[in-house]
Amino acid sequence: MDYEFAGLPLHVLLVHVVIVAVPLLALTLVIAAAWPGARRVLWVPCLIGAALVLPATIATIEAGKWLEARVPTAPLIQEHTGRGEDLLPWVVGLAAVALAVASWAVVELTARRRGRSVGRGAVFGAGAVLTLAALGVGAGATWTLVQIGESGSRAVWEGTFSDEPLE
């Protein structure tokens, strides 16, 4: 597959989607997990977000591999590409948490529609577990993304600009 768009490597375009979408999904999952009122509204956007972020991450990784084969070998690029795939397990984890949050939201909604209520202990317990999962996976995904992005920025920009404005 050709990972090029309008004369630019697709990786440099897709990476911006992932940089914004992963922390946004992580934050949305924490809010939905911790706040039952928000969960009633956010479970669908969380599922949709996870369904979009996962393939975007995979496409970004594949486009990065394509680009790596087309640039000169350099230690900074190798460091960046070596870290690139580290994000995938975290994004799969975000998708799993999104599925768990959505499943719990459906349980709550179904009970409400049947005129029943889910016990306060169950709501608190499930909310606490989901919140801890969202915080853990979200923090891991965001930290990994920052490390990958930092190494990618260094690979592209380190030593390529002047400390003083060019005349």
N, C-alpha and C positions, 0 to 999 in steps of 0.2 A: 504494500500500500504506500502511496505517496503522501507524506505528511507535510504538505506545503499548501499554503493558501495565499493567493495574491502576491506571490513572490517571497513570502516570509515563511520561515519554519513554523509549522502549526504549534509546536511546543511553546514558543514564546507567547502565543495567543492564548492557548488553553491554560497555561500555568496561572494566568490572572483569574480565570474562572475558579480554579481550585483554591487559590489563595484567599478568595473572598468567601466561597461557598462552604469550605470545611469549618472555619471558626463560626460562621453564621449558623450552620446546621448544629454544631456543638452547643452553642448558646441557646438556640431554640429548643433543643432537646432538654437542656437543664431546666428551662422555664416550664416546659410542658410536663416534665417529670415531677417537679416540685410543687406546681400550682394546679390543683384539680380544675379550677375554672378555666385556666389557659389550656389545659390538656383537652378539654371538650372542643376547643377551636383549633388548636395547633397540631393535633395528631395527624390530620391529613397533610398539611404542609410539611411536616416532619417526614412522612413516608415518601411524599413526592420529592422532597429535597434529597433524601437518601438514594432514591431511585435515579436521580440525576447526577449526584456527586460521585457515586461509585463508577459508572461508565466514564465520566469525565476524568476521573483520576486514572483509570486504566488507559484511556486514550492519551492523556498527558505523558504517562510513563512510556508508552509505546512510541509516541512522537519524540520523546527525549532520546530513546534508543536510536531512532532513525537519524536524529540530528547528531548524536555522538559519532556515528559512523561517517559523518560528513564534515567534521571539524578536526583540526590537528590535535593529536593526543597531547594532553597537558595534565599535570598532577591535580590542579584545581578542578578541571572538568571530570577527571576520574573520581575525585572525592564526591563531587556533586552527583554524578550518575550512580556511584556506589550507595548513596543515601536515598536515591529517588524511590526505589521500591519499598523502602521502610514505611511509607505512608499507607500502602495498600491494606495491611492488616488492621490499622487503626480505622480506616474508612469502612472496612467490613464490620468492625466493631460498632461504629456509628450507625450503620444500617441495622445491625442486630438490636441495638438500643431503640432505634426508631420503631422497629417492628414490635418490640416489647411494650413501648409506650403506647403505640396504636392498639395493641391487643388489650391492654388494661383499659384504655379509653373506651373501647367497644364493650368490654364487660360492664363498665360503669354506665354507659349509655343504655345498654340493653336492660340492665336492672332498673334504671330510672323509667324507661318506657313501660316496663311491666308493673310499675307502681311499687317497686321494692327499692330498698336502699342497700348499698354495700356497707357493711359494718365499718365504723370509724377506725377500728383497729386495722382492718384490712386496707382501708384507704391510706392510713398513715404508713403502715408497713410496706405496702407496695410502692407508695410514693417515695419513701425513704430509700428503698433498694434501687428503684429506677433513677432517683436523683444521684445517688452515689455512683451508679454505673455511668450515667451521663457525664458527671463531673470527671470521673476517672478516664473514660475513653475520650471525652472532649479535650481534656487537658493533654493527654498523650498525643492525640492527633494534632492539636495545635502546636505543641512543642516540637514534634517531629517535622511539621510543615515549616516552622520557623528555621530549624536547623538546615533543612533541605534548601529553603529559599536563600538563606544566608550564604551557603556554599555555592549556590548557583549565581548569586550576585557577585561574589568574589571571582568566580570563574570568568564572568563576562567583563567585569569592570576593573578589577584590581590591576593597577599599573597601566591603565589605558586612558587616563585623563591627567591634566595638569593641575597642580595645586593653585596656580595663578591663572587668571583669565587670559585666553589667547587673544592677541591683537589682530 
